[in-house]
Amino acid sequence: MEFDAELDARGLLCPLPVLKARKRLMALAPGQALRVVTDDPAALVDVPHFCAEQNHTLMDRTDLGHPVHAWVIRRGG
């Protein structure tokens, strides 16, 4: 899946991955996509909730080997 920017949030615990993703998404234009790589188990709940609350679209979640996941989030307008 294509994306416009990437954030490596491995090693960060809740809520830092989501807070950093929010900051990076605000630097993108609406419709652009951010790939976020996390290893915090709480991200499995936090990232989808963040997307729903902020009107972003969760385009993809890929398991990169427990506990690492890659998320592609499209910025909402």
N, C-alpha and C positions, 0 to 999 in steps of 0.2 A: 504494500500500500504506500502511496506517495504522501509526503508531508513536506512542509515548508520550513520547519525548525525542529530542533530536537533538544530535550532536556534530560540529562542523566541525573535522576534523583535517587540513585542507589546509595544506601547508607543513611538516608534521611528517614526519620520517623514522623508519624502523624503529629501535627498537620502540615509539616514542612513540604512534602511533595506536592500537595494540592495548592499551598500558598505560592510556591515557586511556579507551578504550572499557571496559576491565575495571572501572575506578573508577566510571564512569557506570552501568554495568549493576548494580553492587553496590548502588547507590542506588535501583534499581527493584525492584518486587516480582516474584517468579517469574511468568513468563507475559507480562510487559510487554515492549515492543519498543523498541529503540534504533536510530535511523538515524544512520549514521556516514558522513561524506563524506571521502574520501581522495584524494590525488594522488601518493602514493608508489607506484611500480611494485611494490615489495615487498609491498604490501598484498594483491595478487592471490594471494599464497601465505600471507601471515601471517594474514589475517582468517579464511579457512576453517580453517586449522590451529588458531587460537585457539578458534574455536567448537567444533571437534571435541574438543580437549583439555579444555575447561572445561564441556562438556555444555550448550552453548547451541545454539540452532537458527538456522542461516543461512537466513532466509526469502526474501531477494531480493538480487540484485546488479544494479545498473543502471549502464550506461556513460553518463556525462554528457558525454562528449567527452574524448578522450585527453588526459591520463592520469587524469582525474577519474572516480571511481566512487562510487556511493552504495550502502551496505550496510544491510540491515535485519536486526537480530539480536534474536531472542526469548530473553530470559533463562531459563535452565534453573532447575530447583528444586533 
